[in-house]
Amino acid sequence: MSQSEPLDLSHHYSHVTKNRGSSAVKDFYKYFRIPNIGNLAGGLPNHNYFPFDTLEGAAALPDRFRPTPNKAVDPSSESFPRAGVTDGLTTSQVVVPKTSKNAEPFQKIDLKSALQYGTAQGYPPLYSYLRQFVRENMHPNVPYAGGPEIILTCGSTDGFAKTIEALSNIWVEGQDPVEDQPGMIVEEFCYMNAIQTAQPRGLRIVPVKLDNEGMMASGHGSLEEALAGWDESKGKRPHLMYTVTIGQNPTSGTLGVDRRREIYALCSKYDIIIVEDDPYWYLQYPSANDSSTALHGEPSLEGRRAESRNFNSPRSSGYPFLDSLVPSYLSVDTDGRVVRLDTFSKTVAPGCRLGWITTQPALCERLLRITECSTQQPSGFVQAMIAETIMGPVDRNGRGGDRDDLGWKTDGWVRWLEGLRGNYERRMQTMCTIFDDGKQLVKTGRRQSMSQEWSVVDTVPMYDFVWPLGGMFVWVKLNLETHPLWKKTSHENLSRSLWIHLTTPKYLVLVAPGSLFAATEAIRVERSFSYFRICFAAVDELDVAPMSHRFVEGLKTFWAKKKLDDIEEDMAEDVEQRLLGLQLC
């Protein structure tokens, strides 16, 4: 089947983006690569004066962590390994040399090139590797002609900031016409950095309701309702959407392929660009549905069954693990309207400040022009270390991340991702099992009639949650209406008092209140008090279970509070001073 070229999206470019030309300095760099040229033109410091002779580090072997199956299995069975580490903390010694003898710029990994001024696309060897990995393994079935292009970023926040700059003009209230105000669609609870990047530019934030899967395409509060009934007097219909579709932050929803097609069709109809932020793509948990069903009779999401599925058709990624993952919006992007943000923050470390954007070539070229005049490229130290670990050296001047001093290669990189998924899935299982067991408060007592006395057992549902199919979070919905003080104080006060109660020395658990993620002030006031986001990823593995138990016990004792004085005492405490004081102990 023939593929169409991606659509021209230039009508969405900001005024500044349309006016950007290529960097004359960067364009001149192509002459620097001429063999044996006497370069007296460039303002480059001499690499012999760089104070670093090598860059070295002990790195994990790619099979350090034990994977979990690609299809759902009973977590208590032998086919679901409980131990996270395969053979101890085995390491290799990664070495980036001062100079490499390799003359090929897309294979040459050394400090001479990595620490020098470079191209805005990214360090050539790492850019070349990631571009191939993206096109052949991550997204082998992008449906527009020629496929996508990539550009390296200083992480997803940097990538989003550049995307917003490219695709929106600044609008100033009181100065610009209301009907010209641009808008951005988001989930009703979302990652707030995106909103805090867009709002200062004047973008109107348009929230869409979520269900257990993610953003709703149809129904009350859905994307379709928001777009079809748009009131132009409130500004322009939004032309941007920001969304996290796997392990949605904070609600942990994972958007299936059918829902993606529904949402994409609406975005195509109304000419909306989808900005897909996907830091948790590799962290998809096949075991969640069956565990949820086994423990309390309901799956996390209807229609997600135990059998593994190959989502990459007609072309496979070459790896069963990658084929088993719900694919990106890029897999249905016939128009070329998807901008995908990826990051090494969850697969290597947040301090790397390294990621990439994947999108259609014309838009990627505009992002390149923005990068040339801003960050230029990510840290050369980080790019060189990542490149040497995964790709490895061509000559023996350097050492890569595998046992033979070569790199992990794509086999090793995918194996590393499988191991990470396994360890986070085990943590999710631990926390959710404890939460499932503890969400009902059991109260016993005795009742008496004229003729007899009998024992009574009542259960009070304190909270509920959906087993996450991906990501790092459990989104807990508090059933505050079952608390004895529900009608005696404000719902927001009750929720905050619970949050404070959990931080007291007996429990010492810090959770993220739902108010941190409310897309608008109205959502914050109306219903954010009912939610806590709880992360099972950050604490040490052995702490997941005891902290989960402390959370449950904290709720049980909070539900035993029957006097307003009890929670008003909590509210009066200077919690910030107490918590910060713990750091000094």
HELIX and SHEET records of a PDB file:
HELIX    1   1 SER A   10  HIS A   12  5                                   3    
HELIX    2   2 HIS A   15  ASN A   19  1                                   5    
HELIX    3   3 ALA A   24  PHE A   28  1                                   5    
HELIX    4   4 TYR A   29  ARG A   33  5                                   5    
HELIX    5   5 HIS A   47  TYR A   49  5                                   3    
HELIX    6   6 LEU A  111  ALA A  114  1                                   4    
HELIX    7   7 PRO A  124  PHE A  133  1                                  10    
HELIX    8   8 VAL A  134  MET A  138  3                                   5    
HELIX    9   9 SER A  156  LEU A  167  1                                  12    
HELIX   10  10 VAL A  178  ASP A  180  5                                   3    
HELIX   11  11 MET A  192  ALA A  198  1                                   7    
HELIX   12  12 GLN A  199  ARG A  201  5                                   3    
HELIX   13  13 LEU A  223  ALA A  228  1                                   6    
HELIX   14  14 GLU A  232  LYS A  234  5                                   3    
HELIX   15  15 VAL A  257  LYS A  269  1                                  13    
HELIX   16  16 SER A  287  HIS A  296  1                                  10    
HELIX   17  17 PRO A  320  ASP A  323  1                                   4    
HELIX   18  18 TYR A  329  VAL A  332  5                                   4    
HELIX   19  19 PRO A  350  CYS A  352  5                                   3    
HELIX   20  20 PRO A  361  GLU A  372  1                                  12    
HELIX   21  21 GLY A  380  ILE A  390  1                                  11    
HELIX   22  22 LYS A  409  GLY A  438  1                                  30    
HELIX   23  23 LEU A  480  THR A  482  5                                   3    
HELIX   24  24 HIS A  491  LEU A  502  1                                  12    
HELIX   25  25 GLY A  514  PHE A  517  5                                   4    
HELIX   26  26 GLU A  521  GLU A  526  1                                   6    
HELIX   27  27 SER A  528  SER A  530  5                                   3    
HELIX   28  28 GLU A  541  TRP A  559  1                                  19    
HELIX   29  29 LEU A  564  ALA A  572  1                                   9    
HELIX   30  30 VAL A  575  LEU A  582  1                                   8    
SHEET    1   A 2 LEU A  55  ALA A  60  0                                        
SHEET    2   A 2 THR A  91  VAL A  96 -1                                        
SHEET    1   B 7 GLU A 149  THR A 153  0                                        
SHEET    2   B 7 GLY A 355  THR A 359 -1                                        
SHEET    3   B 7 VAL A 338  THR A 343 -1                                        
SHEET    4   B 7 ILE A 273  ASP A 277  1                                        
SHEET    5   B 7 LEU A 240  THR A 243  1                                        
SHEET    6   B 7 GLY A 183  GLU A 187  1                                        
SHEET    7   B 7 ARG A 204  VAL A 208  1                                        
SHEET    1   C 2 GLN A 440  GLN A 448  0                                        
SHEET    2   C 2 GLU A 453  PRO A 461 -1                                        
SHEET    1   D 4 TYR A 463  PHE A 465  0                                        
SHEET    2   D 4 PHE A 473  LEU A 478 -1                                        
SHEET    3   D 4 TYR A 531  CYS A 535 -1                                        
SHEET    4   D 4 ALA A 512  PRO A 513 -1                                        
END                                                                             
